[in-house]
Amino acid sequence: MQIIPQPAAGDPYALDVQGVGSSGYGARILQGLTVSGGIAVSGGITFAGALVITSAAAAALAVGRQGATNPAFQVDASAANSVTGVKVTAGASGAGVKLAPISSAAAENLDIDSLGTGTVQIGANNSQGVTVFLGVANGLRVGRAAANPAFQVVGAVANSATGVRVTPAAAAGGVAVDVISSGAAEALTIDAKGTGAITVGGTSTGAVNLGSAAGNRVNFQRTAVALGGGAAATNGTIGGAGPTAAGQAAWLEIQVGGVTRWVPVWA
């Protein structure tokens, strides 16, 4: 190993280490090393202890094929009074790896962005899906801004074990939305806000199917209105775009306020 403390003119390095000794090291430093300027390493470098880099530069740490030009990894520490960062915590085999903010404050956001019009992809190459744990009221929000999001999942309900599952299919196979739960039966509630209306099939041209042939009925929650004391109602006439047979064909079973009722059906 050859150490040149005063390199030739034009050499940008104050210390030049050339050659490899019998130990396999080009240079081995057994004590601490402090570098106040830049340091460039053209070969491999191994640290057996902690490594601390103090810099307020936009490229405080840059790793890549071309160095600081389009690096594969870069740390920007140029923000004035910056005290936030990212901590990577390793675990045992099968225990995963954690990525979290570090800060002098008690709470910090973690922002992940793409460049320009690029997209942010999570789990694009895994085979086990993506799990998001939500334990707060605004557990998941999707929209133009955090306020009034287009989609929101509330995760703060104590002991919550219900949810909604969306199952896709091939083209023309439809999409299914159903309830998931640890229980054997769960209700699905769909509401508008305030006096807003709920519209089903407002833009589609296909049929709107309610209930099934297995026996579940449509239950109108509003109670029935008692008969008045006026004249008897008059039935309409058959023909036209309506029924063609005068005789009643069947009864349609419904529920009104939880009470079974029957609606006459003509063919």
Residue frames as qw, qx, qy, qz and C-alpha x, y, z in Angstrom:
[[0.000, 0.889, 0.458, 0.000, 0.00, 0.00, 0.00],
 [0.440, 0.134, 0.021, 0.888, 1.31, 3.44, -0.92],
 [0.108, -0.861, -0.433, 0.245, 0.15, 6.66, 0.74],
 [0.414, 0.342, 0.149, 0.830, 0.89, 9.94, -1.06],
 [0.187, -0.662, -0.484, 0.541, 0.27, 12.83, 1.38],
 [0.095, 0.684, -0.096, -0.717, 1.01, 15.50, -1.23],
 [0.710, 0.420, 0.547, 0.141, -0.40, 14.42, -4.61],
 [0.417, 0.095, 0.398, 0.812, 0.73, 15.83, -7.92],
 [0.157, 0.284, 0.023, -0.946, -0.58, 19.16, -9.20],
 [0.495, 0.032, -0.470, -0.730, -4.14, 18.93, -10.43],
 [0.399, -0.201, -0.892, 0.064, -5.00, 15.96, -8.17],
 [0.384, -0.601, -0.142, -0.687, -8.18, 17.00, -6.27],
 [0.822, -0.467, -0.325, -0.020, -7.44, 14.79, -3.27],
 [0.192, -0.842, 0.420, -0.279, -5.41, 15.81, -0.22],
 [0.498, -0.390, 0.769, -0.089, -4.69, 12.15, 0.57],
 [0.727, 0.381, -0.424, -0.382, -4.16, 9.49, -2.06],
 [0.629, -0.314, 0.699, -0.128, -4.10, 5.79, -1.13],
 [0.655, 0.475, -0.461, -0.365, -2.88, 3.38, -3.80],
 [0.396, 0.281, -0.872, 0.066, -2.46, -0.37, -3.87],
 [0.827, -0.395, -0.124, -0.381, -3.77, -3.13, -1.61],
 [0.155, -0.589, 0.747, -0.265, -1.85, -4.61, 1.29],
 [0.271, 0.090, -0.958, -0.024, -1.67, -8.28, 2.29],
 [0.204, 0.222, 0.740, -0.602, -4.64, -7.78, 4.63],
 [0.190, 0.525, 0.772, 0.304, -6.89, -7.00, 1.64],
 [0.035, -0.891, -0.340, 0.299, -7.45, -3.36, 2.61],
 [0.467, 0.655, 0.065, 0.590, -6.38, -0.40, 0.49],
 [0.038, 0.443, -0.400, 0.802, -6.48, 1.64, 3.69],
 [0.581, -0.479, -0.658, 0.011, -7.66, 0.55, 7.11],
 [0.073, -0.542, 0.267, -0.794, -8.47, 3.11, 9.81],
 [0.485, -0.258, -0.801, 0.237, -8.74, 1.65, 13.30],
 [0.106, -0.390, -0.456, 0.793, -9.67, 4.93, 15.01],
 [0.306, 0.782, 0.453, -0.299, -12.22, 7.60, 14.14],
 [0.403, 0.128, 0.418, 0.804, -11.96, 9.59, 10.92],
 [0.133, 0.790, 0.359, -0.479, -13.23, 13.14, 10.50],
 [0.409, 0.242, 0.485, 0.734, -13.47, 14.67, 7.03],
 [0.054, 0.607, 0.283, -0.741, -14.36, 18.36, 6.81],
 [0.289, 0.446, -0.397, -0.749, -14.47, 18.45, 3.02],
 [0.860, 0.249, -0.132, -0.426, -15.67, 16.08, 0.31],
 [0.426, -0.368, 0.823, 0.078, -14.57, 12.48, 0.00],
 [0.746, 0.400, -0.281, -0.453, -14.69, 10.35, -3.14],
 [0.553, -0.278, 0.785, -0.001, -14.31, 6.57, -3.20],
 [0.503, 0.409, -0.525, -0.551, -13.89, 4.82, -6.53],
 [0.397, 0.063, -0.915, -0.034, -14.00, 1.31, -5.07],
 [0.611, -0.535, -0.555, -0.179, -15.99, -0.40, -2.35],
 [0.009, -0.453, 0.492, -0.743, -16.10, 0.90, 1.22],
 [0.634, -0.392, -0.665, -0.046, -17.18, -0.96, 4.35],
 [0.197, -0.557, 0.360, -0.722, -18.10, 0.58, 7.72],
 [0.494, -0.162, -0.835, 0.181, -18.12, -1.62, 10.79],
 [0.142, -0.366, -0.566, 0.725, -19.41, 1.13, 13.09],
 [0.203, 0.815, 0.473, -0.267, -21.88, 4.01, 12.94],
 [0.396, 0.208, 0.337, 0.828, -21.61, 6.55, 10.13],
 [0.006, 0.815, 0.401, -0.419, -22.73, 10.15, 10.64],
 [0.398, 0.328, 0.349, 0.782, -22.80, 12.69, 7.81],
 [0.060, -0.727, -0.349, 0.588, -23.35, 16.37, 8.67],
 [0.225, 0.084, 0.484, 0.841, -24.42, 18.44, 5.68],
 [0.289, 0.596, 0.409, -0.628, -26.97, 21.09, 4.75],
 [0.062, 0.298, -0.610, -0.732, -26.64, 20.48, 1.02],
 [0.739, 0.232, -0.042, -0.632, -29.41, 19.53, -1.40],
 [0.879, 0.220, -0.421, -0.048, -27.40, 16.41, -2.22],
 [0.426, -0.699, 0.515, -0.256, -26.03, 15.71, 1.25],
 [0.512, -0.208, 0.829, 0.081, -25.90, 12.04, 0.28],
 [0.685, 0.509, -0.186, -0.487, -26.10, 10.84, -3.30],
 [0.517, -0.228, 0.815, 0.130, -25.66, 7.26, -4.44],
 [0.747, 0.563, 0.220, -0.278, -25.82, 6.19, -8.07],
 [0.835, 0.243, 0.294, 0.398, -24.08, 5.15, -11.23],
 [0.408, 0.645, 0.081, 0.641, -23.30, 8.77, -12.10],
 [0.316, -0.053, -0.446, 0.836, -22.77, 10.02, -8.59],
 [0.114, 0.437, 0.429, -0.782, -24.84, 13.14, -7.85],
 [0.341, 0.227, -0.417, -0.811, -26.22, 13.22, -11.42],
 [0.775, -0.058, -0.333, -0.534, -29.60, 11.42, -11.50],
 [0.033, -0.349, 0.883, -0.313, -28.67, 9.32, -8.45],
 [0.494, -0.246, -0.811, -0.196, -30.48, 6.16, -7.43],
 [0.508, -0.667, -0.505, 0.205, -30.76, 7.54, -3.88],
 [0.256, 0.461, -0.105, 0.843, -30.46, 11.11, -2.59],
 [0.373, -0.645, -0.541, 0.389, -30.87, 12.92, 0.73],
 [0.143, 0.655, 0.128, 0.731, -31.80, 16.62, 0.57],
 [0.497, -0.537, -0.486, 0.478, -30.94, 18.39, 3.84],
 [0.284, 0.246, 0.105, 0.921, -31.04, 21.94, 2.46],
 [0.295, -0.757, -0.443, -0.379, -34.33, 23.07, 4.07],
 [0.031, 0.549, -0.391, 0.738, -33.67, 25.79, 6.63],
 [0.424, -0.340, 0.566, -0.620, -33.87, 24.53, 10.22],
 [0.798, 0.032, -0.486, -0.355, -34.74, 21.02, 8.96],
 [0.284, -0.395, 0.777, -0.401, -35.05, 18.47, 11.78],
 [0.861, 0.118, 0.301, -0.393, -37.16, 15.76, 10.13],
 [0.152, 0.473, -0.817, -0.291, -36.10, 12.62, 8.34],
 [0.889, 0.030, -0.271, -0.368, -36.85, 8.99, 7.62],
 [0.367, -0.486, 0.768, -0.197, -35.91, 6.05, 9.81],
 [0.775, 0.178, -0.539, -0.279, -35.53, 2.53, 8.44],
 [0.527, -0.451, 0.628, -0.353, -35.83, -0.15, 11.12],
 [0.493, 0.251, -0.805, -0.213, -34.71, -3.67, 10.28],
 [0.781, -0.292, 0.304, -0.460, -36.23, -6.79, 11.80],
 [0.474, -0.246, 0.842, 0.069, -35.56, -10.49, 12.04],
 [0.093, 0.039, -0.823, -0.558, -36.28, -12.76, 9.08],
 [0.191, -0.477, -0.827, -0.230, -40.02, -12.69, 8.35],
 [0.205, -0.628, -0.506, 0.554, -40.62, -9.70, 10.65],
 [0.305, 0.858, 0.337, 0.239, -40.58, -7.12, 7.87],
 [0.441, 0.014, -0.070, 0.895, -38.92, -3.71, 7.72],
 [0.059, -0.837, -0.484, 0.248, -40.36, -0.42, 9.01],
 [0.328, 0.328, 0.167, 0.870, -40.19, 3.02, 7.40],
 [0.262, -0.824, -0.488, 0.118, -41.22, 5.96, 9.62],
 [0.178, 0.841, -0.076, 0.504, -40.54, 9.69, 10.10],
 [0.609, -0.342, -0.383, 0.604, -38.10, 10.96, 12.74],
 [0.032, 0.749, 0.148, 0.646, -38.45, 14.46, 14.18],
 [0.163, 0.098, -0.556, 0.809, -38.01, 16.67, 17.20],
 [0.523, -0.155, 0.021, -0.838, -41.82, 17.01, 17.22],
 [0.506, -0.042, 0.779, -0.368, -44.30, 14.49, 18.60],
 [0.675, 0.469, 0.562, -0.094, -46.07, 14.00, 15.25],
 [0.002, 0.519, -0.492, -0.699, -44.90, 14.23, 11.63],
 [0.803, 0.463, 0.102, -0.362, -46.43, 13.45, 8.26],
 [0.503, -0.240, 0.716, 0.420, -44.85, 11.03, 5.80],
 [0.559, 0.671, -0.008, -0.486, -45.21, 12.14, 2.16],
 [0.555, -0.080, 0.722, 0.404, -44.49, 9.83, -0.78],
 [0.448, 0.736, 0.045, -0.505, -44.65, 11.45, -4.20],
 [0.770, 0.298, 0.410, 0.387, -43.93, 10.55, -7.79],
 [0.257, -0.368, 0.244, 0.860, -42.17, 12.89, -10.24],
 [0.209, 0.124, -0.422, -0.873, -44.27, 15.06, -12.52],
 [0.731, 0.017, -0.138, -0.668, -47.22, 13.10, -13.93],
 [0.394, 0.172, -0.901, 0.053, -45.85, 9.74, -12.76],
 [0.742, -0.450, -0.262, -0.423, -48.00, 7.53, -10.54],
 [0.248, -0.500, 0.724, -0.405, -47.34, 6.19, -7.05],
 [0.802, 0.006, -0.535, -0.266, -47.52, 2.39, -7.03],
 [0.395, -0.460, 0.674, -0.422, -47.74, 0.31, -3.85],
 [0.673, -0.038, 0.717, -0.175, -47.51, -3.46, -4.02],
 [0.609, 0.577, -0.259, -0.478, -47.18, -3.49, -7.81],
 [0.516, 0.437, -0.733, -0.076, -44.87, -6.51, -7.74],
 [0.253, -0.239, 0.842, -0.413, -45.92, -8.44, -4.63],
 [0.427, -0.113, -0.810, -0.387, -48.19, -11.49, -4.56],
 [0.285, -0.333, -0.814, 0.382, -49.80, -11.12, -1.11],
 [0.122, -0.828, -0.469, -0.281, -51.74, -7.86, -1.43],
 [0.179, 0.374, -0.277, 0.867, -51.48, -4.58, 0.49],
 [0.443, -0.619, -0.636, 0.130, -52.84, -4.20, 4.04],
 [0.048, 0.510, -0.127, 0.849, -53.59, -0.78, 5.53],
 [0.387, -0.430, -0.720, 0.382, -54.22, -0.58, 9.27],
 [0.101, -0.551, -0.151, -0.815, -56.64, 2.20, 10.23],
 [0.417, -0.393, -0.708, 0.413, -57.21, 3.16, 13.85],
 [0.033, -0.316, -0.210, 0.925, -58.44, 6.75, 13.57],
 [0.448, 0.622, 0.454, -0.454, -61.58, 8.47, 12.32],
 [0.494, 0.780, -0.215, -0.319, -59.87, 9.66, 9.15],
 [0.769, -0.277, 0.543, 0.194, -58.08, 6.36, 8.63],
 [0.455, 0.081, 0.628, 0.626, -58.07, 6.53, 4.83],
 [0.294, 0.780, 0.234, -0.500, -59.01, 9.53, 2.73],
 [0.478, 0.121, 0.588, 0.641, -58.87, 9.79, -1.07],
 [0.220, 0.875, 0.431, -0.035, -59.65, 13.02, -2.84],
 [0.399, 0.758, 0.009, 0.515, -58.46, 16.39, -4.10],
 [0.011, -0.590, 0.459, -0.664, -57.76, 17.51, -0.52],
 [0.187, -0.029, -0.890, 0.416, -57.92, 16.08, 3.00],
 [0.325, 0.270, 0.450, -0.787, -61.11, 18.06, 3.69],
 [0.711, 0.418, 0.171, -0.539, -64.29, 16.71, 2.06],
 [0.177, -0.344, 0.848, 0.363, -62.58, 13.69, 0.42],
 [0.613, 0.157, -0.476, -0.611, -64.16, 11.70, -2.41],
 [0.840, -0.134, -0.520, -0.082, -63.72, 8.48, -0.38],
 [0.160, -0.597, 0.565, -0.547, -63.14, 7.91, 3.32],
 [0.732, -0.179, -0.657, 0.022, -62.76, 4.89, 5.62],
 [0.427, -0.699, 0.270, -0.506, -63.46, 5.35, 9.34],
 [0.699, 0.133, -0.680, 0.179, -61.24, 3.11, 11.44],
 [0.021, -0.373, 0.555, -0.744, -61.86, 4.45, 14.95],
 [0.771, -0.317, -0.145, -0.533, -64.90, 2.32, 15.85],
 [0.350, -0.482, 0.751, -0.285, -64.04, 0.23, 18.93],
 [0.544, -0.036, 0.835, -0.079, -63.79, -3.52, 18.25],
 [0.622, 0.537, -0.115, -0.558, -64.80, -2.99, 14.61],
 [0.440, -0.178, 0.856, 0.205, -64.81, -6.22, 12.61],
 [0.582, 0.606, 0.539, -0.060, -67.04, -5.39, 9.62],
 [0.117, -0.498, 0.391, 0.765, -66.26, -3.94, 6.23],
 [0.698, 0.601, 0.107, -0.374, -67.05, -3.88, 2.53],
 [0.543, -0.218, 0.687, 0.431, -65.51, -6.11, -0.12],
 [0.534, 0.661, -0.140, -0.507, -65.34, -5.28, -3.82],
 [0.657, -0.086, 0.713, 0.229, -64.93, -8.30, -6.13],
 [0.330, 0.562, -0.368, -0.663, -64.14, -7.64, -9.81],
 [0.786, 0.209, 0.582, 0.002, -64.78, -9.97, -12.74],
 [0.403, 0.049, 0.589, 0.698, -63.96, -10.28, -16.41],
 [0.194, 0.102, -0.226, -0.949, -65.54, -7.89, -18.90],
 [0.581, -0.187, -0.438, -0.660, -69.36, -8.15, -18.86],
 [0.555, -0.195, -0.786, 0.191, -69.13, -10.14, -15.61],
 [0.403, -0.821, -0.223, -0.339, -70.09, -7.20, -13.41],
 [0.248, 0.372, -0.601, 0.662, -68.62, -6.16, -10.07],
 [0.613, -0.534, -0.576, -0.079, -69.87, -7.35, -6.67],
 [0.028, -0.490, 0.421, -0.763, -70.01, -5.30, -3.45],
 [0.734, -0.434, -0.497, -0.161, -70.78, -7.21, -0.26],
 [0.439, -0.781, 0.282, -0.343, -70.21, -7.13, 3.49],
 [0.663, 0.184, -0.663, 0.295, -67.35, -8.89, 5.27],
 [0.505, -0.631, 0.235, -0.540, -67.55, -9.66, 8.97],
 [0.066, 0.269, -0.920, 0.279, -66.51, -12.02, 11.73],
 [0.539, 0.131, 0.574, -0.603, -70.23, -12.67, 12.27],
 [0.384, 0.221, 0.872, 0.208, -72.54, -14.93, 10.32],
 [0.194, 0.743, 0.565, 0.302, -74.88, -12.12, 9.17],
 [0.256, -0.388, -0.098, 0.880, -74.35, -8.39, 8.70],
 [0.331, 0.834, 0.418, -0.143, -76.49, -5.56, 7.36],
 [0.446, 0.108, 0.275, 0.845, -75.36, -3.13, 4.67],
 [0.028, 0.833, 0.406, -0.375, -76.50, 0.48, 5.11],
 [0.391, 0.256, 0.329, 0.820, -76.33, 3.05, 2.31],
 [0.070, -0.811, -0.447, 0.371, -77.31, 6.62, 3.16],
 [0.320, 0.690, 0.138, 0.635, -77.36, 10.05, 1.56],
 [0.320, -0.118, -0.411, 0.846, -76.51, 13.16, 3.59],
 [0.199, 0.234, 0.256, -0.917, -79.27, 15.23, 5.15],
 [0.627, 0.467, 0.362, -0.508, -82.21, 15.58, 2.77],
 [0.206, 0.490, -0.680, -0.504, -80.22, 14.31, -0.21],
 [0.898, 0.163, 0.056, -0.404, -81.79, 11.53, -2.28],
 [0.483, -0.308, 0.792, 0.210, -80.38, 8.06, -3.00],
 [0.663, 0.527, -0.209, -0.489, -80.43, 7.27, -6.72],
 [0.599, -0.171, 0.770, 0.141, -80.05, 3.70, -7.99],
 [0.514, 0.336, 0.691, 0.381, -79.63, 3.18, -11.73],
 [0.129, 0.814, 0.188, -0.535, -79.88, 6.89, -12.48],
 [0.206, 0.696, -0.444, -0.525, -77.66, 6.74, -15.56],
 [0.213, -0.140, 0.937, 0.238, -77.66, 3.05, -16.55],
 [0.571, 0.130, -0.318, -0.745, -80.18, 1.63, -19.02],
 [0.413, -0.013, -0.910, -0.030, -80.36, -1.90, -17.58],
 [0.616, -0.576, -0.448, -0.298, -82.80, -3.22, -15.01],
 [0.145, -0.528, 0.567, -0.615, -82.57, -2.54, -11.27],
 [0.688, -0.166, -0.701, -0.086, -82.82, -5.85, -9.43],
 [0.337, -0.493, 0.455, -0.660, -84.09, -5.88, -5.83],
 [0.777, -0.199, 0.467, -0.371, -84.21, -9.03, -3.71],
 [0.141, 0.335, -0.891, -0.272, -83.79, -12.57, -4.95],
 [0.724, -0.101, -0.497, -0.467, -85.85, -15.66, -5.67],
 [0.427, 0.053, -0.823, 0.371, -84.48, -17.23, -2.44],
 [0.390, -0.637, -0.664, 0.044, -87.14, -15.47, -0.39],
 [0.286, -0.360, -0.261, 0.849, -85.70, -12.14, 0.81],
 [0.149, 0.804, 0.557, 0.143, -88.24, -9.36, 0.37],
 [0.206, 0.443, -0.005, 0.872, -88.06, -5.63, -0.21],
 [0.356, -0.613, -0.601, 0.369, -88.82, -3.91, 3.09],
 [0.072, 0.677, 0.132, 0.721, -90.10, -0.34, 2.88],
 [0.350, -0.108, -0.622, 0.692, -89.21, 1.19, 6.24],
 [0.267, -0.095, 0.085, -0.955, -91.91, 3.84, 6.13],
 [0.270, 0.239, 0.866, -0.346, -95.09, 2.51, 7.75],
 [0.034, 0.429, 0.743, 0.513, -98.29, 2.11, 5.75],
 [0.219, -0.057, 0.129, -0.966, -100.95, 4.82, 5.85],
 [0.291, 0.303, 0.836, -0.351, -104.34, 3.77, 7.21],
 [0.109, 0.463, 0.713, 0.516, -107.36, 3.72, 4.85],
 [0.121, 0.011, 0.146, -0.982, -109.44, 6.88, 4.74],
 [0.345, 0.408, 0.733, -0.420, -113.21, 7.25, 4.80],
 [0.313, 0.471, -0.250, -0.786, -113.62, 8.46, 1.24],
 [0.846, 0.353, -0.035, -0.398, -114.91, 6.75, -1.90],
 [0.875, -0.102, 0.426, 0.206, -113.49, 3.48, -3.16],
 [0.113, -0.587, 0.531, 0.600, -110.49, 3.74, -5.48],
 [0.801, 0.516, 0.089, -0.291, -110.99, 2.97, -9.17],
 [0.693, -0.205, 0.553, 0.414, -108.70, 0.52, -10.96],
 [0.176, 0.568, -0.418, -0.686, -107.26, 1.43, -14.34],
 [0.870, 0.382, 0.086, -0.299, -108.09, -0.29, -17.60],
 [0.731, -0.199, 0.547, 0.357, -105.99, -2.94, -19.39],
 [0.653, 0.659, 0.287, 0.237, -104.40, -2.64, -22.81],
 [0.146, 0.961, -0.224, 0.077, -101.99, -0.21, -24.35],
 [0.401, 0.561, -0.657, 0.306, -98.50, -0.61, -22.91],
 [0.468, -0.397, 0.578, -0.537, -99.98, -2.12, -19.73],
 [0.373, -0.039, 0.922, -0.094, -101.30, -5.61, -18.96],
 [0.362, 0.064, -0.608, -0.704, -103.40, -7.40, -21.57],
 [0.430, -0.308, -0.846, -0.072, -105.30, -9.80, -19.30],
 [0.399, -0.632, -0.055, -0.663, -108.07, -8.56, -16.99],
 [0.866, -0.440, -0.233, -0.032, -107.47, -11.30, -14.44],
 [0.296, -0.836, 0.453, -0.095, -104.90, -10.80, -11.72],
 [0.750, 0.392, -0.530, 0.043, -101.81, -12.96, -12.40],
 [0.703, -0.095, -0.549, 0.442, -100.09, -13.10, -8.98],
 [0.408, -0.909, -0.088, -0.013, -99.22, -11.36, -5.73],
 [0.511, 0.525, -0.384, 0.562, -95.92, -9.58, -5.02],
 [0.681, -0.619, -0.336, 0.203, -94.84, -9.99, -1.41],
 [0.287, 0.598, -0.253, 0.704, -93.23, -6.94, 0.17],
 [0.475, -0.504, -0.554, 0.461, -92.80, -5.56, 3.65],
 [0.003, 0.736, 0.094, 0.671, -93.93, -2.15, 4.80],
 [0.343, -0.669, 0.366, -0.548, -92.52, -1.09, 8.14],
 [0.084, -0.311, 0.920, -0.225, -91.55, -4.71, 8.80],
 [0.623, 0.221, 0.587, -0.467, -95.12, -5.98, 8.15],
 [0.288, 0.054, 0.833, 0.469, -95.79, -8.31, 5.21],
 [0.467, 0.545, 0.174, -0.674, -98.03, -6.82, 2.53],
 [0.555, 0.212, 0.741, 0.315, -99.19, -8.03, -0.89],
 [0.217, 0.539, -0.202, -0.789, -99.25, -6.10, -4.15],
 [0.783, 0.403, 0.453, -0.140, -101.43, -7.44, -6.98],
 [0.177, -0.441, 0.627, 0.617, -99.63, -8.23, -10.23],
 [0.745, 0.531, 0.238, -0.327, -101.18, -8.39, -13.71],
 [0.644, -0.065, 0.582, 0.492, -99.63, -10.09, -16.73]]
